[in-house]
């Protein structure tokens, strides 16, 4: 009987330890987000380190095709946050690329592509394009 109790307690301790570790986990890096409001691009990313003490340095770069448009950088302990707007051209495709490092070590980049619709929906609501598809293109 004592042996069973010891085994059950050991199992509970193991489960609680795993649960506590899982709560502390967070996604390392980040995925850039590119949305449009008319001919203004809104560029956002939250880039996380593994720990709150990690030095995170991030740069978001906006391209029209392969042509450089603008870039922004931020750094911080545990994470870096960038949220910037930029004037863009209607009907053009844009790539928003994230490059970052954690504690001075470069990590794999991430990017997203979207096309600027350039005008608002007639209802006054602004719909966000998904990838390279724009709900306003009539082609």
C-alpha positions in Angstrom: 0.0 0.0 0.0 2.8 2.4 0.9 4.5 1.6 -2.4 1.3 2.6 -4.3 1.1 5.9 -2.5 4.7 6.7 -3.2 4.2 5.9 -6.9 1.1 8.0 -7.2 2.8 10.9 -5.4 5.8 10.6 -7.8 3.5 10.7 -10.8 1.7 13.8 -9.5 5.0 15.6 -8.9 6.1 14.7 -12.4 2.8 16.0 -14.0 2.9 19.2 -12.0 6.6 19.8 -13.0 5.8 19.3 -16.7 2.7 21.6 -16.4 4.8 24.3 -14.7 7.4 24.1 -17.4 4.8 24.3 -20.2 3.3 27.5 -18.7 6.8 29.1 -18.9 7.3 28.3 -22.6 6.7 30.9 -25.3 7.2 31.0 -29.0 10.7 32.2 -29.9 10.9 34.7 -32.7 7.8 36.2 -34.4 5.8 36.5 -37.5 5.5 39.9 -39.2 2.0 41.2 -39.9 1.3 43.5 -42.9 -2.1 45.2 -43.3 -3.3 48.2 -45.3 -5.6 51.2 -44.7 -6.0 52.9 -48.0 -2.5 53.5 -49.2 -0.9 53.2 -45.8 0.9 50.0 -44.9 0.7 49.0 -41.2 3.8 46.8 -40.3 3.8 45.0 -36.9 5.8 42.3 -35.2 6.4 41.1 -31.6 9.7 39.2 -31.6 10.3 37.0 -28.4 13.4 35.6 -26.9 13.5 32.3 -25.1 13.8 34.0 -21.7 12.9 37.4 -20.2 16.6 38.1 -19.8 17.5 37.5 -23.5 18.6 40.5 -25.6 16.3 40.6 -28.6 17.1 42.8 -31.6 14.7 43.0 -34.5 14.4 44.7 -37.8 11.4 44.9 -40.1 12.1 45.8 -43.7 9.3 46.6 -46.3 10.0 45.9 -50.0 7.9 46.6 -53.1 8.8 43.5 -55.0 12.6 43.5 -54.5 12.8 47.3 -54.1 13.6 48.6 -50.6 10.9 50.9 -49.2 11.6 51.4 -45.5 12.8 49.7 -42.4 12.5 49.9 -38.6 14.4 48.4 -35.7 13.8 47.8 -32.0 15.5 45.9 -29.2 14.6 44.9 -25.7 15.0 42.4 -22.9 12.9 39.3 -23.6 11.1 40.8 -26.6 11.2 43.5 -29.2 8.1 45.3 -30.5 7.8 47.2 -33.8 4.6 48.9 -35.1 5.1 51.4 -37.9 3.1 52.9 -40.8 4.4 53.7 -44.3 2.9 55.2 -47.4 2.6 52.7 -50.3 1.1 52.5 -53.8 -2.3 51.0 -54.7 -2.2 47.7 -56.5 1.4 46.9 -55.7 2.6 43.8 -53.9 4.7 44.2 -50.8 7.0 42.0 -48.7 7.5 42.6 -45.0 10.6 40.8 -43.8 11.7 40.2 -40.2 15.3 39.7 -39.3 16.3 39.3 -35.7 18.9 38.1 -33.2 18.8 36.7 -29.7 21.8 37.4 -27.5 23.8 38.3 -30.6 23.0 35.1 -32.5 21.1 35.6 -35.8 18.0 33.6 -36.2 16.1 32.6 -39.4 14.1 35.4 -41.0 10.4 35.4 -41.6 8.3 37.3 -44.2 4.8 37.9 -45.3 3.5 39.2 -48.7 0.4 41.2 -49.4 -1.0 43.5 -52.1 -2.2 47.1 -51.3 -5.9 47.4 -52.4 -5.6 51.2 -52.2 -9.2 52.0 -51.4 -11.8 51.2 -48.8 -14.8 49.0 -49.3 -18.0 51.0 -50.2 -19.5 50.0 -46.9 -16.9 52.1 -45.1 -15.4 48.9 -43.5 -11.8 48.1 -44.2 -11.2 44.5 -45.1 -7.7 43.1 -44.8 -6.2 41.2 -47.8 -5.1 37.6 -47.3 -1.7 37.0 -48.9 -1.5 38.3 -52.5 -5.3 38.3 -53.0 -7.2 41.6 -52.7 -11.0 41.7 -52.5 -11.0 45.0 -54.5 -9.2 43.7 -57.6 -11.6 43.6 -60.5 -9.2 41.8 -62.9 
